[in-house]
Structures are given as C-alpha cells and as structure tokens.
Amino acid sequence: MNITDLKPTNVWKFFHEITQVPRPSKKEEKILAYLIKFAEDRNLKYRTDEVGNLVIAKPATPGYEHLETVILQSHMDMVCEKNADKVHDFENDPIRTIIDGDWLRADGTTLGADNGIGCAAELAILDAKDLEHGPIECLFTMDEETGMTGAMNLKPGFFNGKILLNLDSEDEGELFIGCAGGMGTMAEFAYEKRETTDDYLYFEVKVSGLKGGHSGGEIHIGLGNANKLLVRYLYALEREMDWKLCSFQGGNLHNAIPREARAVIALKGDQKERARVILNELAAAVEEELKRVDPSVKFEMNSVEKPAFRIDCDTKRRLVRALYACPHGVYGMSHDIPDLVETSSNLASVKMKEGDKILVETSQRSSTSSLITDISNMVATVFELAGAKISFRDPYPGWKPNPDSPILKAASESYERIFGRKPAVKAIHAGLECGLFLDKYPYLDMVSFGPTLRDVHSPVEKIEIKTVQLWWDHLVDVLKHIPAAK
C-alpha cells in the first residue's frame, strides 16, 4: 500500500505532496510557494505578511453563512533531525515515507507530521466541494519550531475570525485548551587553543542510540539526554586522572532532547585501560537506569588521529562542571491540572563555534510565567558561576485554559456525538502558538486537536494511520457546528 491509498484520501494526498517540499525552519520559501500556487489554482483569496505567514480564505457553504468565521491553523516548518548514518539534505531532498504496520514513519529522518498533517487537513478542506461549513480562514505560520517567529510577528487584522482551531496537538481523542510558555538560555564559553602532543593518545567517546524526542511533550518520560550522559563520563574522568578535552559536540535543536553526543579526549598511555573501565561501568549503570524508556543507549570509545588542538584546562574544567550541574528534566508538576508538567528545562545542545567559542543552548518551559523566569535564572546562574557569557532567547507566553470556552463545548459535543464517548480535555506542557495568538487577538476562542503522533522531533517520529480518519471526521463535524456569529 502507498501513502496515497490511505484514508481519508485527500488528507493523505496533500500530506504526501507536503513531504516532497523541503521546509526547514526559517527556510520555508518552497512550502510557501507551494501553498500560494495551491490557492491560485483554485481561485481562493490569500494574503501574506512581511514575515511569510499566509492566510487562504474560503467562503461559507450556502446555508452556513451565519456561522462565525473559523480559523484553521498549522505551521509550515518542520524539525529537521536524522540518524547520524543517514545521508539527507533537508533543504533539497524530499522525505521518504514508510508504512510500518499501523504507523507511517520516515526513512531515518523526522517525518514532518508535526505539523505537516495539520497543513494537509487544511488543504483538504480548502479543496473539498462536498463539505458543509461557515466562512473559513486557513492560517499557515512560519518558523514555529525554532522561535515561533511567525506567530510572534502577526499583526492585528491579518485574519478576521474569532474562533481558532489549532491542528498541532498529538493525541487523537484529546482536546487541548492550554499550553506552556517558554524561553531559551544560552551560555558561551571562550577557550584558548593548546597544542596537541604525541605523548598523549586520542579517543572519541560517543553516546548514541537514544530515542530523543520533544523537549516539552516527552520531557516527563525520563528519556536519556546524550549531553548529560557524556558529561557524566567526563566528570568521572575528572575525578580520577589528568585528561585533556579536544572537542565536545552534542544535540542540535533547542526543542529536542539530544540523542547523540561525542567528545574527543586525550589520555596518557597508562590511563587508557582505566578510562575504558570507567566507561564500561557507566554504560552498564545507564543501561539499567534506562532499560524501560531508552533501551538502545550505546557508549563507544575509539582511537582517533591527533586533533589540531585541544581546549585549555581551565575552560575544560569549568565546562564539564557546569554541564554536569545544569538542570535537565521536570522541575515541577502542576498544582491545578493532574499529571501536567508545570516547569521543565532541556539541556539541548553543546556546539563548537567559530572564534574559539563553545555554545551551550538550553530551553525552559512552564505554564506559570514567573516559573519560566525562575528556572531560566537557575540555569543561567550555573553557567555564570562557571564564567560563561549568558544570553536569552525571547520568551513566548503560555495559553491559560478556559474550561467555559464555547468552541470547547462545540468540539466536545461533536466528539461525543460521533464516537459515543467524551473526549479528554487537557493542557499540554509543549508550546503551542495559541498563547501568542491570544496576546495579539485577546478575543479568540481556541481549542487544539490532532491525530496521534509519537517521537516527534526525532528520526523515529511516526503518525498512527487510523487516527487520521478519526480526527478528520471530528474536524469536519466541528466545522458544521461552529457557533453562530454575534
């Protein structure tokens, strides 16, 4: 079976087309051109703004003009992650999809169902001739994954609807009415290059095999963080011997739990065996710790050629201690919503940069705005004590739940009418653009729902095929029962 044979046919057809269009965050020109051509081919009115957000409008079905204008919203960009051995250029290559039993996944890369499936559903609605609905505005936003640039730069009046259906959540049968806000904290270490000498042996130490995942939606699972595991080993070396650090690279994106990390170290010949013993002991301990959630974790230590330089010992010492002390994971649970993570932090990436710099990127989330500041300050303080230069990424607001929302009532009644059971009503620890929409359009009534996705922001991202039909049936019914305009 091919992806285009799946049901509902039109949604999967457009999703397939979207997977063929490269769309990394901040490089959405190709997908924007595809969407504009879609609108022009169907004589649908559209408009863009200066940052590249797009609205495509469709008039009401005759007899449904009295309904309030509804905004359907998804983001255009996708997280671009791949396995280390996978050759793939996200700026030019299409995503290759694979039907794997009940799930659709990609071949060694992120799938882009976050949020390509939402975009596909919008296109299927705009394309359909047989659906009943009121006035529709389909909003496609830019750069959600690396800064929410599109939502942050929306201007009042860009769209006209008062009800917004966000199509960017990941559990069928669940309606989301709130999300966390967040910000990023970065630390920059300046190091001095030192000469590498022949009286040392050089090794690459690598942590791999981890699942990775969304730093909001999956932070509570306890998945392994490659940066934290690698620095755990380096700190163990620090306690026992005089070793040297030549490089450290781990993780990639601020909103993904890092899956892989590697460091090149220098050891004296008589230290080599003890260093391997320490690594093997740590590997055994970590395998036991993560066996229920990340069972494929792997530690490796292999000889490499002498690098061009090493990092000075003072910077090495401060970097290792700061990374080891840096908070990662769940910091607090909500007192208002059962089982909801309230506050968390992700030690996302460590990168060697030009100019003899090492950049550490972290991200913080909370459904309580004061706690976003608190956890960010906590992370910053760790790195300040280590002598790093601190900077911050612009914060984005959360979305406060409104249990009395009219669109929540309509969506809940629709789900129960179709499926004979009530949907779960929840808030989510991940960041959605809804908080930013509400900041610019405070009158909006919003709900978020989608099909079931798993392992987003990682190369094992997948979407449960059967849930797309369930979600589509629900979405189509909601559009028929949007509250009347006042």
C-alpha positions in Angstrom: 0.0 0.0 0.0 1.1 3.5 -0.8 0.6 6.6 1.3 -1.9 7.9 -1.3 -4.1 4.8 -0.8 -4.7 5.6 2.9 -8.0 7.1 4.1 -9.0 9.9 4.1 -7.6 10.0 0.6 -7.5 13.8 0.2 -5.7 14.4 3.5 -3.0 11.8 2.8 -2.6 13.0 -0.8 -1.8 16.5 0.4 0.4 15.2 3.2 2.4 13.2 0.6 2.8 16.4 -1.5 4.0 18.3 1.5 6.6 15.7 2.3 8.1 16.3 -1.2 8.6 20.0 -0.4 11.6 20.9 1.8 10.6 23.1 4.7 13.2 23.5 7.4 12.5 26.2 10.0 13.5 29.7 8.7 13.7 28.3 5.2 10.1 27.9 4.2 10.2 29.6 0.8 9.5 26.4 -1.1 6.5 25.4 1.0 5.1 28.9 0.9 5.3 28.9 -2.9 3.6 25.6 -3.0 0.7 26.9 -0.8 0.3 30.1 -2.8 0.1 28.1 -6.0 -2.5 25.8 -4.4 -4.6 28.9 -3.7 -4.1 30.5 -7.1 -5.0 27.2 -8.9 -8.4 27.2 -7.0 -9.1 30.9 -7.3 -9.0 31.3 -3.5 -8.2 34.6 -2.0 -5.0 34.7 0.0 -2.7 37.2 1.7 0.8 37.1 3.2 2.6 39.3 5.7 6.1 40.6 5.8 7.5 37.5 7.7 5.8 35.0 5.4 2.6 34.0 7.3 -0.2 33.0 4.9 -4.0 33.1 5.1 -6.1 31.4 2.5 -9.9 32.2 2.7 -12.8 30.0 1.6 -16.4 31.3 1.7 -19.2 29.5 3.5 -21.2 26.7 2.1 -24.6 28.1 1.1 -26.9 27.9 4.2 -23.9 28.2 6.6 -23.1 31.9 6.2 -24.5 32.7 9.7 -21.7 30.8 11.4 -18.7 32.6 12.9 -15.6 32.7 10.8 -13.3 29.9 11.9 -9.5 30.0 11.6 -7.8 26.6 10.9 -4.1 26.9 11.9 -1.0 24.9 11.4 2.7 25.8 11.0 4.6 25.3 7.8 8.1 24.3 9.1 9.3 21.0 10.4 12.1 19.9 12.8 15.0 18.5 10.7 16.6 15.6 12.5 18.2 12.5 11.1 20.2 9.5 12.1 24.0 10.0 12.0 24.4 7.4 9.2 21.6 8.9 7.1 22.5 11.0 4.1 19.8 13.6 3.7 19.7 17.3 2.7 16.7 18.8 4.4 16.9 21.9 2.2 16.6 20.0 -1.1 15.6 16.3 -0.5 12.0 15.1 -0.1 11.1 13.0 2.9 10.8 9.3 2.1 7.8 7.8 4.0 7.3 4.2 5.0 4.1 2.4 6.1 5.1 0.4 9.1 2.1 -1.7 10.3 -0.3 0.7 11.9 2.0 3.7 11.6 3.6 5.9 9.0 7.2 7.0 9.6 10.2 8.3 7.6 13.3 6.6 6.5 15.9 7.7 9.1 14.7 11.3 9.3 11.9 13.2 11.0 8.6 12.7 9.3 7.3 16.2 9.5 3.8 15.2 10.5 4.4 17.9 13.1 2.8 19.9 11.6 2.5 18.8 8.0 -0.6 16.7 8.8 -2.3 19.8 10.0 -1.4 21.7 6.8 -2.7 18.7 4.8 -6.0 18.8 6.6 -6.4 22.5 5.9 -5.7 21.9 2.2 -8.2 19.1 2.0 -10.8 21.3 3.5 -10.0 24.2 1.1 -10.0 21.7 -1.8 -13.3 19.9 -0.9 -16.5 20.6 -2.8 -18.8 18.4 -0.6 -18.2 19.8 3.0 -20.6 21.9 4.9 -19.0 24.8 6.8 -19.2 28.5 7.6 -16.6 31.1 6.5 -13.0 29.6 6.8 -9.6 31.2 7.0 -6.7 28.8 6.9 -3.6 30.3 8.6 -0.2 28.8 7.9 2.5 30.2 10.1 6.3 30.4 9.7 9.1 29.1 11.9 7.2 27.6 14.8 9.9 25.2 15.7 12.9 27.5 16.2 11.4 30.6 17.7 7.7 31.0 16.8 8.7 33.8 14.5 5.5 33.8 12.5 3.2 33.9 15.5 5.3 36.5 17.3 5.2 38.9 14.3 1.4 38.6 13.5 -0.2 42.0 13.2 -3.8 42.7 14.3 -6.2 42.4 11.4 -4.2 39.8 9.4 -7.2 37.4 9.9 -10.8 38.1 10.8 -12.2 35.0 12.6 -12.9 34.9 16.3 -12.6 31.1 16.7 -9.3 29.3 16.1 -8.8 25.6 15.7 -5.1 24.8 16.2 -4.3 21.5 14.4 -0.9 20.9 16.1 -1.5 18.6 19.0 -0.6 14.9 19.0 -3.2 12.7 20.7 -6.5 11.8 19.0 -9.5 12.0 21.3 -7.9 14.7 23.4 -8.8 18.4 23.2 -6.2 20.9 24.4 -7.2 24.2 26.0 -3.9 25.4 27.4 -0.1 25.1 26.9 3.2 26.1 28.5 5.1 29.2 27.7 8.9 29.2 27.4 12.2 30.8 26.7 15.8 29.9 26.0 19.0 30.3 28.0 22.4 30.2 26.2 25.8 30.1 27.7 29.0 30.8 25.7 32.5 29.7 26.8 35.6 31.2 25.3 38.5 28.9 25.2 42.2 29.1 24.4 43.7 26.6 21.9 46.5 24.5 23.2 48.9 22.4 21.2 48.3 18.6 21.0 51.3 16.5 21.6 52.5 13.0 20.7 52.8 11.8 24.3 49.0 11.5 24.5 46.6 9.0 22.9 43.4 10.4 21.4 40.0 8.9 21.6 36.4 9.8 20.5 33.9 9.0 23.2 30.4 8.8 21.8 26.9 8.4 23.3 24.2 7.3 20.8 21.2 5.1 20.3 18.8 7.3 22.3 15.3 8.0 21.2 15.4 11.8 21.6 12.1 13.4 21.4 10.1 16.6 22.1 11.5 18.6 25.0 8.0 19.6 26.1 5.7 16.7 25.3 8.1 14.0 26.3 10.2 15.6 29.0 8.3 13.7 31.7 9.2 10.2 30.3 12.8 10.3 31.6 14.4 9.7 28.2 18.2 9.7 28.1 19.9 13.0 27.4 23.1 12.4 25.4 24.8 15.6 26.7 24.2 14.7 30.3 25.3 11.1 29.9 28.5 12.1 28.1 29.4 14.7 30.7 28.7 12.2 33.4 31.6 10.2 31.9 33.9 13.2 31.6 33.3 14.2 35.2 34.1 10.7 36.3 37.4 11.0 34.4 37.9 14.4 36.1 37.7 12.8 39.5 40.5 10.2 38.7 43.0 11.5 36.2 44.6 14.4 34.4 43.0 14.2 30.9 42.5 16.7 28.1 39.4 17.8 26.1 39.8 18.5 22.4 36.1 18.9 21.5 32.5 18.4 22.6 29.5 18.3 20.3 26.1 17.1 21.4 22.5 17.7 20.4 21.1 20.0 17.7 17.8 21.8 18.3 16.6 23.6 21.4 13.2 21.8 21.5 14.6 18.3 21.1 16.1 16.1 23.8 19.6 15.3 22.4 20.0 11.8 21.1 23.8 11.8 20.3 26.9 13.5 21.7 30.6 13.0 21.2 33.8 14.3 22.7 37.5 13.9 21.7 39.7 13.4 24.7 43.4 12.9 25.3 44.8 10.4 27.7 48.3 9.2 28.7 49.0 5.6 27.7 48.8 4.3 31.3 45.3 5.9 31.7 43.7 4.2 28.7 42.6 1.0 30.4 41.2 2.7 33.5 39.3 5.1 31.2 37.7 2.2 29.4 36.8 0.5 32.7 35.1 3.7 33.8 33.2 3.9 30.5 32.0 0.3 30.7 30.9 0.7 34.3 28.9 3.8 33.4 27.4 2.1 30.4 26.2 -0.8 32.5 24.7 1.5 35.1 22.9 3.7 32.4 21.6 0.7 30.6 20.0 -0.5 33.8 18.6 3.0 34.6 17.1 3.5 31.1 16.1 0.0 30.2 12.3 0.8 30.4 12.4 4.0 28.4 15.6 4.2 26.3 16.9 0.6 26.0 19.2 1.1 23.0 21.6 3.6 24.6 25.2 2.9 23.5 28.6 4.1 24.7 31.7 3.9 22.4 35.3 4.8 22.8 37.5 4.6 19.7 41.0 5.8 18.8 41.3 8.8 16.5 44.1 10.8 14.9 45.7 13.6 16.9 43.4 16.7 16.6 44.8 20.1 15.6 44.3 21.5 19.1 42.9 20.9 22.5 40.9 23.2 24.8 42.7 24.9 27.7 42.4 23.0 31.0 40.7 25.8 32.9 37.8 26.1 30.3 37.6 22.3 30.2 37.2 22.2 34.0 34.5 24.9 34.1 32.6 23.5 31.1 32.4 19.9 32.4 31.3 21.0 35.9 28.7 23.4 34.5 27.2 20.9 32.2 27.1 18.3 34.9 25.3 20.7 37.3 22.9 22.2 34.7 19.3 21.2 35.4 17.6 19.0 32.9 14.1 17.4 33.1 11.0 18.0 35.1 11.3 20.7 37.7 7.7 20.8 39.0 4.2 19.5 38.4 1.1 21.5 38.1 -1.0 22.0 41.3 -4.1 22.7 39.1 -4.2 20.0 36.4 -3.4 16.4 37.4 -0.4 14.8 35.8 0.6 18.0 33.9 4.2 19.0 34.0 4.3 22.6 35.1 8.0 23.5 34.7 11.0 21.9 33.0 14.4 22.5 31.4 16.2 20.9 28.5 20.0 20.8 28.1 19.6 20.8 24.4 23.0 21.3 22.7 26.7 21.9 23.0 28.4 23.1 19.9 32.0 24.2 19.0 31.7 27.5 17.2 34.0 29.7 15.2 36.1 32.1 17.1 37.2 29.6 19.8 33.7 29.5 21.4 31.6 26.7 22.8 27.9 27.5 22.8 25.5 25.7 25.2 21.8 26.0 24.4 19.0 25.2 26.9 15.3 25.7 26.8 12.8 26.3 29.7 9.1 25.8 29.8 6.3 26.4 32.3 2.6 27.0 32.5 3.3 29.7 35.2 5.1 32.7 33.7 7.0 33.5 36.9 8.5 30.0 37.0 9.8 30.3 33.4 11.9 33.2 34.7 12.9 31.2 37.8 14.1 28.1 36.1 15.9 30.2 33.4 17.7 32.1 36.1 18.6 28.9 37.8 20.2 27.6 34.6 21.9 31.0 34.0 23.4 31.0 37.5 25.1 27.7 37.0 26.8 28.9 33.9 27.6 32.4 35.4 29.4 30.6 38.2 31.4 28.8 35.5 32.4 32.1 33.9 30.3 31.8 30.8 28.6 34.6 28.9 24.8 34.4 29.2 22.1 35.4 26.7 18.4 34.7 26.4 16.0 33.9 23.6 12.8 35.9 23.6 10.1 34.3 25.8 6.8 33.3 24.5 3.6 33.3 26.6 1.6 30.3 27.7 -2.1 29.8 27.0 -4.3 29.8 30.1 -7.1 27.2 30.0 -10.7 28.4 29.6 -13.0 25.5 30.6 -16.1 27.6 29.7 -14.9 28.1 26.1 -17.9 27.9 23.5 -15.7 26.2 20.9 -14.6 23.6 23.5 -18.2 22.9 24.2 -19.0 22.5 20.5 -15.9 20.3 19.9 -16.7 18.1 22.9 -20.3 17.6 21.9 -19.2 16.8 18.3 -16.8 14.1 19.5 -19.4 12.5 21.8 -22.0 12.6 19.1 -19.7 10.9 16.6 -17.9 8.4 18.8 -20.3 7.9 21.7 -17.7 8.9 24.3 -16.4 12.1 25.8 -13.0 13.4 24.7 -10.3 14.1 27.3 -9.9 17.8 27.9 -6.3 18.7 28.8 -3.5 21.2 28.8 -0.1 20.4 27.3 3.4 21.1 28.5 4.7 21.7 25.0 4.5 25.2 23.5 1.7 26.0 21.0 1.3 29.2 19.1 -2.0 29.8 20.8 -0.5 31.8 23.6 1.0 34.3 21.1 -2.3 34.4 19.1 -4.2 35.3 22.3 -1.6 38.0 23.0 -2.3 39.7 19.7 -6.0 38.8 19.4 -7.3 38.6 23.0 -10.9 37.8 21.9 -10.0 34.5 20.3 -11.8 31.3 21.4 -9.5 28.4 20.8 -9.1 24.6 21.0 -6.3 22.4 19.7 -6.6 18.8 18.5 -4.9 16.4 16.1 -4.2 12.7 15.3 -1.8 10.6 17.3 1.9 11.3 16.7 4.8 9.8 18.6 8.5 10.6 19.0 8.2 13.9 17.3 11.4 15.9 16.8 13.3 12.7 16.3 14.1 10.4 13.4 11.6 7.8 14.7 8.7 10.3 14.5 5.5 8.4 13.4 1.8 9.0 13.0 -0.9 6.4 13.8 -2.7 5.9 10.5 -6.2 5.1 11.7 -6.3 8.2 14.0 -6.1 10.5 10.9 -9.5 9.3 9.8 -11.0 9.7 13.3 -9.5 13.2 13.6 -10.7 14.2 10.1 -14.3 13.0 10.9 -14.3 15.0 14.1 -12.8 18.1 12.4 -15.4 18.0 9.6 -18.2 17.7 12.1 -16.9 20.6 14.2 -16.9 22.8 11.2 -20.7 22.2 10.7 -21.4 23.1 14.3 -19.3 26.3 14.8 -21.3 28.8 17.0 -23.2 31.4 15.1 -21.7 34.9 14.6 -22.9 37.5 17.1 
